[in-house]
Amino acid sequence: MEQLSVLREFWYFVCYRKAYWLLPFVIVLALLGLLIVVSEASALAPFIYPLF
């Protein structure tokens, strides 16, 4: 439940400060993190590594 409170607080911060420009950065970082987690123990790893 702690993770949800961090996300909720971040969302309140973005809405209160009208800092919607932060959302694309957070989304891209989350997708990169997900890509790293998936590629560590996957058969797709040899195909993902040439992208970087």
Secondary structure, 3 states (H helix, E strand, C coil): CHHHHHHHHHHHHHHHHCCCCHHHHHHHHHHHHHHHHHHHCCCCHHHHHHHC
